Amino acid sequence: MRLVPYETLPHPAKDHRVLERIVREAFNQRRKTLRNTLKLLLTSDEITASGVDGSLRPEQLDLAAFVRLADTLSEKVVTE
């Protein structure tokens, strides 16, 4: 098997460090919902505004959903 890197990312994030943090926090606690694992970073309303159901578990999301959450957090940090 040979892995070939993408020339252009299919789901580019505004800030890859924020994406890494969102993914790490989401999977940090086993069997918890996104609303609970990300509560220190995003409110339930912000998760919903990202187009993500906060009652889902991290393993139920695709990459695009994690990128949307990360972009929401990036915008939140910039505006504060």
N, C-alpha and C positions, 0 to 999 in steps of 0.2 A: 504494500500500500504506500502511496506517496501523497503527501499533503502539499497543496499549492496555496500560498497565501492569496487573499483577495487583492486585486489591484485597487479597487475602491470598496470600502466597507458597505455591507448591505444595510446596516443600521448605525450610522455614525452618531456618536454622542457628542454633546457640546464640550464635555470635560470627562476624559477617561478616568481620572482619579475619583470623580464623584460617582461614576458608574461602578467602579470597583468597590467603593464604600457601600453603595446601595446593595450590591450583590452580597457582600460580606455580612452586612447587618441582617439582610433577609434570611440568610442561611445559618446565622449564628445560633439561633435557638430552634431546636428540632420541634416539629409538629405545631408550630405557631403560625397564626395567620399574618398576612402582611401588615394589617392594621396594628397588630401587637408588636411585631418585630421592628417596624419603622416608626413607631410613635415618637421617638426622640428626634427624628429627622423631618417627618412629614405628618400633617394632620390627616384625619380620615377624609376630610373634604378635598384636600390636595391630592390624595391618592385617587379619589373618585374623579376629580377634574383631569387627571392624567389619562383617564379612560381605563383604569384598572380597578377591578373589584377587590376591595380591601379584605374581604372574607376568604380570599383564595390563599393557598399556601404557596411559598416560593417555587416549589417544583412544578407547579401548574402553569407558570408563566413562560412565555417565549422571550427571546432576546429583545424584540421590539418593545415589549411592555417594560422591561427593565430600563431600556434606554429612555422611554417616556418618563418614568419615575426619576431617573437621574437628571434629565433635562429640567423637570419641574423643580428639583432641589437646586440645580445650578441657577435657575432664574430667581428662586427664593433667596439664595445667598447674595446674589448681585443686588437685589432690590432692598435688602435690609441694611 
